[in-house]
Amino acid sequence: MPHMTTDHHSLSAYPPACRVETCVAHDADEQARNLHGWTQTYDQLTAGHFVGRLTGLHLDDMHVFCETTSQTLRQTCEVPSDAYWFGVPADDVSIGRIGAQPINGDSLAFQRGGVEFELLTPGGYAIFGVVVRGATLRRHAASVEHADLLDRATHTGVIPIAMEHKVRICGLLRSMLDDTARAALSEGARRNLQGSVLSSLFDLCATTALEPVAMPARPRRQWIVSQARDYVIANRERPVGVPELCEHLHVSRRTLQYCFQDVLGLAPASYLRAIRLNGARRQLCGATPGELTVQDVAAAWGFWHLSQFATDYRKLFGVRPSETLKTVPAPPSPRLAH
């Protein structure tokens, strides 16, 4: 059986440059070498030619990657001791395992650094990985989310997830790893991109099986939704997350979700994104030729990642933002005389 052990490195060994890199391997040894920063051994368990693909992006305190492997593998892995790993299956069909626990389509794998664990992945498996520095994750949990994600998978290595949130984070990670993401990002853009991934992970793990709480009366639910919209527009230059909105409105995440679902039939994060996308569309529609670029408008509405902005924009409106910008508004029709 092929196997390979890589050197153990800290995330601090990686430069802050934001660059997408793709490696293709033709045996399990090579695949293991391509995933830097881990201590691991890959054993190929099924017969046949091996092909592995690893596409990764290093940010300042985070490594995002997607790994695909053609054959069944037993992986003995260890993440750097100062980091945490989250594994999100890229589809809902293939089932991997972490230790004795299955990683179903409605769950994600989780592991603290410095602890050896075993993964079993079937042939044709694809999984997104996020490795984040422990101090960064704890700081985000304490100052932004006001919640503790780390204790939820201490014993099992698996966290149940909501499929709606899984689709969203897979789209975000896929867009980040797209070839169009190769452009260098500023420090602020990288920080916001990391924050988006962390917030998505917390959204992913938010459970609906919470203790019953008293929900506000309908007029207050409508007021909460209205105030949320006003706050997002007032802070349009940056992405306002659900935790910040909860703090501003003095409500829990569960209450906010309930209000949005009752009033609009949408999750808060979906509504917040749609508000900013609509604002960007209006600005694109109103721009004169040569006045603005798509990047100008995206940044003005808090979209730091152009590829994700274009994907979300086209999904909502059916056209690319560049197509909207090129469209010349029709002159107003003359009013009829009375």
C-alpha positions as CSV (number, residue, x, y, z in Angstrom):
1,M,0.0,0.0,0.0
2,P,1.4,3.5,-0.8
3,H,1.9,5.7,2.2
4,M,3.6,9.0,3.0
5,T,4.3,11.0,6.1
6,T,4.8,14.8,5.7
7,D,6.5,17.2,8.0
8,H,4.6,19.0,10.8
9,H,4.5,22.7,10.3
10,S,2.6,25.6,11.9
11,L,0.2,27.8,9.9
12,S,2.6,30.7,10.7
13,A,5.0,29.1,8.1
14,Y,2.7,30.2,5.3
15,P,3.1,33.6,3.8
16,P,0.1,36.0,3.9
17,A,-0.1,36.1,0.1
18,C,-3.5,35.2,-1.2
19,R,-3.0,32.7,-4.1
20,V,-4.9,29.7,-5.3
21,E,-2.7,26.7,-6.2
22,T,-3.8,23.4,-7.7
23,C,-1.8,20.1,-7.5
24,V,-2.6,16.9,-9.3
25,A,-1.2,13.7,-7.9
26,H,-0.9,10.2,-9.5
27,D,-0.3,8.2,-6.3
28,A,-1.2,8.5,-2.7
29,D,2.3,9.4,-1.6
30,E,2.3,12.4,-3.9
31,Q,-1.2,13.4,-2.7
32,A,0.0,13.4,0.9
33,R,3.0,15.5,0.1
34,N,0.8,18.1,-1.6
35,L,-1.2,18.9,1.6
36,H,1.5,20.9,3.5
37,G,1.3,21.5,7.2
38,W,-0.1,18.2,8.3
39,T,1.4,15.0,9.7
40,Q,-0.3,12.2,7.8
41,T,-0.1,8.8,6.1
42,Y,-2.2,7.8,3.1
43,D,-2.9,4.1,2.4
44,Q,-4.7,3.2,-0.9
45,L,-7.2,0.4,-0.2
46,T,-8.9,-0.2,-3.6
47,A,-7.2,-1.3,-6.8
48,G,-6.7,1.0,-9.8
49,H,-4.8,4.0,-11.0
50,F,-4.8,6.8,-8.4
51,V,-5.6,10.4,-9.3
52,G,-5.8,13.1,-6.6
53,R,-6.5,16.8,-7.0
54,L,-5.8,19.4,-4.3
55,T,-6.8,23.1,-4.8
56,G,-5.8,25.3,-1.9
57,L,-5.8,29.0,-0.8
58,H,-3.7,30.3,2.1
59,L,-4.9,33.4,3.9
60,D,-3.2,34.9,6.9
61,D,-4.6,32.6,9.6
62,M,-6.5,30.1,7.5
63,H,-6.0,27.4,4.8
64,V,-9.0,26.6,2.6
65,F,-8.8,23.7,0.2
66,C,-10.7,21.1,-1.7
67,E,-9.4,17.5,-2.0
68,T,-10.6,14.9,-4.5
69,T,-9.3,11.3,-4.6
70,S,-10.2,8.6,-7.1
71,Q,-9.6,5.5,-4.8
72,T,-10.6,4.5,-1.3
73,L,-8.1,5.8,1.2
74,R,-7.3,5.3,4.8
75,Q,-5.7,8.5,6.1
76,T,-4.0,8.9,9.4
77,C,-3.8,12.6,10.0
78,E,-2.7,15.3,12.5
79,V,-3.4,19.0,12.1
80,P,-0.8,21.5,13.5
81,S,-1.3,21.8,17.3
82,D,-2.2,25.5,17.1
83,A,-5.1,24.9,14.6
84,Y,-8.5,23.4,14.1
85,W,-9.7,21.5,11.0
86,F,-13.3,21.4,9.6
87,G,-14.2,19.0,6.8
88,V,-17.3,19.7,4.7
89,P,-18.3,16.9,2.2
90,A,-18.7,18.4,-1.3
91,D,-21.7,16.2,-2.1
92,D,-24.5,14.4,-0.3
93,V,-24.0,10.9,-1.7
94,S,-20.5,9.6,-0.8
95,I,-20.0,8.9,2.9
96,G,-16.6,9.1,4.5
97,R,-15.7,8.3,8.1
98,I,-13.7,10.0,10.9
99,G,-12.8,7.3,13.4
100,A,-15.9,5.3,13.9
101,Q,-18.3,8.1,13.0
102,P,-19.8,8.5,9.4
103,I,-19.5,11.9,7.8
104,N,-22.9,12.0,6.2
105,G,-24.1,14.7,3.8
106,D,-25.8,16.5,6.7
107,S,-22.7,16.6,8.9
108,L,-19.2,18.0,9.0
109,A,-16.0,16.6,10.4
110,F,-14.1,18.5,13.1
111,Q,-10.7,17.9,14.8
112,R,-8.5,19.8,17.1
113,G,-4.9,20.2,16.3
114,G,-2.2,18.1,17.8
115,V,-4.4,15.0,18.0
116,E,-4.0,12.1,15.5
117,F,-7.2,10.9,13.9
118,E,-8.2,8.6,11.1
119,L,-10.2,9.3,8.0
120,L,-11.6,6.7,5.6
121,T,-12.7,8.2,2.3
122,P,-14.4,6.3,-0.6
123,G,-13.3,6.4,-4.2
124,G,-14.4,9.5,-6.0
125,Y,-14.6,11.5,-2.8
126,A,-14.5,15.3,-2.6
127,I,-14.2,17.3,0.6
128,F,-13.7,20.9,1.4
129,G,-11.3,21.6,4.3
130,V,-10.8,24.7,6.4
131,V,-7.8,24.8,8.8
132,V,-7.8,27.9,11.0
133,R,-5.4,29.0,13.7
134,G,-6.9,28.3,17.1
135,A,-6.4,31.9,18.5
136,T,-8.2,33.3,15.5
137,L,-11.2,30.9,15.9
138,R,-11.5,31.5,19.6
139,R,-11.3,35.3,19.1
140,H,-14.0,35.2,16.5
141,A,-16.2,32.9,18.7
142,A,-15.8,35.3,21.7
143,S,-16.0,38.7,20.1
144,V,-18.2,38.2,17.0
145,E,-20.4,35.1,17.6
146,H,-20.7,35.1,21.4
147,A,-20.9,31.4,21.1
148,D,-18.6,28.4,21.6
149,L,-18.3,26.1,18.6
150,L,-15.3,24.2,19.8
151,D,-17.0,22.0,22.5
152,R,-19.6,20.6,20.2
153,A,-17.4,18.0,18.6
154,T,-15.0,17.3,21.4
155,H,-16.0,13.6,21.7
156,T,-17.5,12.6,18.3
157,G,-15.5,14.5,15.7
158,V,-18.8,15.1,13.8
159,I,-21.3,18.0,13.9
160,P,-24.8,17.8,12.5
161,I,-25.4,20.7,10.0
162,A,-28.4,22.4,8.3
163,M,-28.4,21.6,4.6
164,E,-29.3,25.2,3.6
165,H,-26.2,26.5,5.3
166,K,-24.1,23.7,3.9
167,V,-25.0,24.7,0.3
168,R,-24.1,28.2,1.1
169,I,-20.6,27.5,2.5
170,C,-19.8,25.0,-0.2
171,G,-20.6,27.8,-2.7
172,L,-18.4,30.2,-0.9
173,L,-15.5,27.9,-0.6
174,R,-15.9,26.7,-4.2
175,S,-15.9,30.4,-5.4
176,M,-12.8,31.2,-3.3
177,L,-10.9,28.3,-4.9
178,D,-12.0,29.2,-8.5
179,D,-9.3,30.3,-10.9
180,T,-10.7,33.8,-10.9
181,A,-9.7,34.2,-7.2
182,R,-6.0,34.4,-8.1
183,A,-5.9,38.2,-7.9
184,A,-4.0,39.6,-4.9
185,L,-6.3,40.8,-2.0
186,S,-5.6,43.6,0.4
187,E,-5.1,42.9,4.1
188,G,-8.7,44.2,4.8
189,A,-10.1,42.0,2.0
190,R,-8.3,38.9,3.4
191,R,-9.6,39.7,6.9
192,N,-13.1,40.0,5.7
193,L,-12.8,36.8,3.6
194,Q,-11.6,34.9,6.7
195,G,-14.5,36.4,8.7
196,S,-17.0,35.3,6.1
197,V,-15.7,31.7,6.3
198,L,-15.8,31.7,10.1
199,S,-19.3,33.1,10.2
200,S,-20.4,30.5,7.7
201,L,-19.0,27.8,9.8
202,F,-20.9,29.0,12.9
203,D,-24.1,29.3,10.7
204,L,-23.4,25.8,9.5
205,C,-23.4,24.5,13.0
206,A,-26.3,26.4,14.4
207,T,-28.8,23.9,15.6
208,T,-32.6,24.2,15.4
209,A,-33.0,21.9,18.4
210,L,-32.7,24.7,20.9
211,E,-34.6,25.2,24.1
212,P,-38.0,27.0,23.5
213,V,-37.7,30.7,24.0
214,A,-40.4,33.4,24.1
215,M,-40.7,34.9,20.7
216,P,-41.7,38.6,20.2
217,A,-45.2,39.6,19.0
218,R,-45.7,40.1,15.3
219,P,-45.4,43.9,15.3
220,R,-42.0,43.6,17.0
221,R,-40.9,40.9,14.6
222,Q,-41.6,43.3,11.7
223,W,-39.8,46.1,13.5
224,I,-36.8,43.8,14.0
225,V,-36.7,42.9,10.3
226,S,-37.1,46.6,9.3
227,Q,-34.3,47.7,11.7
228,A,-32.0,45.0,10.3
229,R,-32.5,46.3,6.8
230,D,-31.8,49.9,7.9
231,Y,-28.6,48.9,9.7
232,V,-27.3,46.9,6.8
233,I,-27.9,49.8,4.4
234,A,-26.3,52.3,6.8
235,N,-23.2,50.0,6.9
236,R,-23.2,49.0,3.3
237,E,-19.5,49.3,2.8
238,R,-18.9,46.1,4.8
239,P,-20.7,42.8,5.2
240,V,-22.8,42.9,8.4
241,G,-23.0,39.4,9.8
242,V,-25.8,37.8,11.9
243,P,-23.9,38.0,15.2
244,E,-23.3,41.8,14.8
245,L,-27.0,42.2,13.9
246,C,-28.1,40.3,17.0
247,E,-25.9,42.5,19.2
248,H,-27.2,45.7,17.6
249,L,-30.8,44.6,18.0
250,H,-30.4,43.0,21.4
251,V,-31.8,39.6,20.3
252,S,-30.6,36.1,20.2
253,R,-29.6,34.3,16.9
254,R,-32.6,32.0,17.3
255,T,-35.0,35.0,17.8
256,L,-33.6,36.7,14.7
257,Q,-34.0,33.6,12.6
258,Y,-37.6,33.2,13.8
259,C,-38.5,36.8,13.0
260,F,-37.0,36.6,9.4
261,Q,-38.6,33.3,8.7
262,D,-42.0,34.5,10.0
263,V,-42.0,37.9,8.2
264,L,-40.1,37.1,5.0
265,G,-39.8,33.4,4.8
266,L,-36.0,33.8,4.5
267,A,-33.0,33.1,6.6
268,P,-31.3,36.3,7.9
269,A,-28.0,35.8,6.1
270,S,-29.9,35.3,2.8
271,Y,-31.9,38.5,3.3
272,L,-28.8,40.6,4.3
273,R,-27.0,39.4,1.2
274,A,-30.0,40.1,-1.1
275,I,-30.3,43.7,0.3
276,R,-26.7,44.5,-0.5
277,L,-27.0,42.8,-3.9
278,N,-30.1,44.9,-4.7
279,G,-28.3,48.0,-3.7
280,A,-25.3,47.1,-5.9
281,R,-27.7,46.5,-8.8
282,R,-29.3,49.9,-8.4
283,Q,-25.9,51.6,-8.4
284,L,-24.8,49.6,-11.5
285,C,-28.0,50.5,-13.3
286,G,-27.6,54.2,-12.5
287,A,-24.0,54.5,-13.5
288,T,-23.0,56.4,-16.6
289,P,-20.6,54.8,-19.1
290,G,-17.1,54.8,-17.7
291,E,-18.1,56.2,-14.3
292,L,-17.8,53.1,-12.2
293,T,-16.4,49.5,-12.5
294,V,-18.0,46.4,-11.1
295,Q,-15.2,46.2,-8.5
296,D,-16.0,49.8,-7.4
297,V,-19.7,48.9,-6.8
298,A,-18.9,45.6,-5.2
299,A,-16.6,47.2,-2.7
300,A,-19.1,50.0,-2.0
301,W,-21.6,47.3,-0.9
302,G,-19.2,45.3,1.1
303,F,-18.4,42.5,-1.4
304,W,-14.7,41.9,-1.1
305,H,-14.6,38.7,-3.2
306,L,-15.5,39.5,-6.8
307,S,-16.0,35.9,-7.9
308,Q,-18.5,35.3,-5.1
309,F,-20.2,38.6,-5.8
310,A,-20.6,37.8,-9.4
311,T,-21.9,34.3,-8.6
312,D,-24.5,35.6,-6.1
313,Y,-25.5,38.4,-8.4
314,R,-26.1,36.2,-11.3
315,K,-28.0,33.7,-9.2
316,L,-30.4,36.4,-7.9
317,F,-30.8,38.5,-11.1
318,G,-30.1,36.1,-13.9
319,V,-27.3,38.3,-15.4
320,R,-23.7,39.1,-14.6
321,P,-23.0,42.4,-12.9
322,S,-20.9,43.5,-15.9
323,E,-23.9,43.0,-18.2
324,T,-26.0,45.3,-15.9
325,L,-23.2,47.9,-16.0
326,K,-23.1,47.9,-19.8
327,T,-26.9,48.3,-20.2
328,V,-27.8,51.9,-21.1
329,P,-30.9,53.0,-19.3
330,A,-33.8,53.8,-21.7
331,P,-34.8,57.5,-21.7
332,P,-38.0,58.2,-19.8
333,S,-41.2,58.2,-21.8
334,P,-42.7,61.6,-22.4
335,R,-45.7,62.4,-20.2
336,L,-49.0,62.6,-21.9
337,A,-50.5,66.0,-22.0
338,H,-53.9,66.5,-20.3
